[in-house]
Amino acid sequence: MDINTIIKIVKEIPLDKLNDEKTIKKAIKAAGKANGKTFSDAELNKYVQQFKGFSNGGSALSLIAKLLQSGITMGQVDEIKKKMGTK
């Protein structure tokens, strides 16, 4: 998936809606659609739970570990940090 699209979609979620399942599903579907992917209900529910876990104080290290397992490089992680406005 294009990380820029994902970042844009996540940034558009209002802070008060970060735990709203309907809003998260909509954002995940939009990210998938932007990249030509559709998700089964089971996949969508899994991604929603992962997102909610991270947004509820999940560790950045655990997210980085998951990204690295999925094939993203540390260079890409650094690029994400820059685009999200973190150091």
Secondary structure, DSSP 4 states (H G I P E B T S, - for coil): --HHHHHHHHHTS-GGGTT-HHHHHHHHHHHHHHTT----HHHHHHHHHHHHHHHTT--HHHHHHHHHHTT--HHHHHHHHHHHT--
